[in-house]
Amino acid sequence: MLGGISIWQLLIVLGIIILIFGTKKLRNVGTDLGGAIKGFKKAVHEDDKDDEKKDVEPPHAKVSHEEPGNTYDVQAEENRKARNEEPK
């Protein structure tokens, strides 16, 4: 038993649904549902393949950027000037 619903109650509900919608309409709904599930599985499978391809690609080359020592420290210059200009 499924939560207090017997097999006979399920068959009665199924019979009412068939009478309301008809077998042709139910067959179309089943076909559409099956196609949607197949499409979903295919998309998930392709996504897994894309992830595998990304893992196989070689890493990008590392580029080093080195500048000569042409930087200018303004605060150090100001501190040096302040020490030189102090009254003695």
JOZI-V965851 format. One record per residue. RES is the residue in one letter. BURIAL is # if it has 16 or more other ideal C-beta (glycine too) atoms within 10 Angstrom, else .. D_FIRST is the distance of its C-alpha to the first C-alpha in Angstrom with 1 decimal. Layout:
# JOZI-V965851
((RES & BURIAL & D_FIRST) (RES & BURIAL & D_FIRST))
This chain:
# JOZI-V965851
((M & . & 0.0) (L & . & 3.8) (G & . & 6.1) (G & . & 5.9) (I & . & 6.0) (S & . & 5.6) (I & . & 7.5) (W & . & 10.5) (Q & . & 10.7) (L & . & 10.6) (L & . & 13.3) (I & . & 15.3) (V & . & 15.5) (L & . & 16.5) (G & . & 19.0) (I & . & 20.5) (I & . & 21.0) (I & . & 22.7) (L & . & 24.9) (I & . & 25.9) (F & . & 26.7) (G & . & 27.3) (T & . & 26.6) (K & . & 29.7) (K & . & 28.9) (L & . & 25.4) (R & . & 27.0) (N & . & 29.6) (V & . & 27.0) (G & . & 25.3) (T & . & 28.7) (D & . & 29.7) (L & . & 26.7) (G & . & 27.3) (G & . & 31.0) (A & . & 30.3) (I & . & 28.2) (K & . & 31.0) (G & . & 33.6) (F & . & 32.0) (K & . & 31.8) (K & . & 35.4) (A & . & 36.6) (V & . & 35.1) (H & . & 36.6) (E & . & 39.9) (D & . & 39.9) (D & . & 39.4) (K & . & 42.4) (D & . & 44.5) (D & . & 43.8) (E & . & 44.9) (K & . & 48.1) (K & . & 49.0) (D & . & 48.9) (V & . & 51.2) (E & . & 53.8) (P & . & 56.9) (P & . & 57.4) (H & . & 60.0) (A & . & 63.5) (K & . & 64.6) (V & . & 67.6) (S & . & 69.9) (H & . & 72.0) (E & . & 75.1) (E & . & 77.7) (P & . & 81.1) (G & . & 81.9) (N & . & 83.0) (T & . & 81.1) (Y & . & 82.9) (D & . & 81.9) (V & . & 83.1) (Q & . & 82.4) (A & . & 84.3) (E & . & 87.2) (E & . & 87.3) (N & . & 87.1) (R & . & 90.0) (K & . & 92.1) (A & . & 91.5) (R & . & 92.6) (N & . & 95.8) (E & . & 96.7) (E & . & 96.5) (P & . & 99.9) (K & . & 101.6))
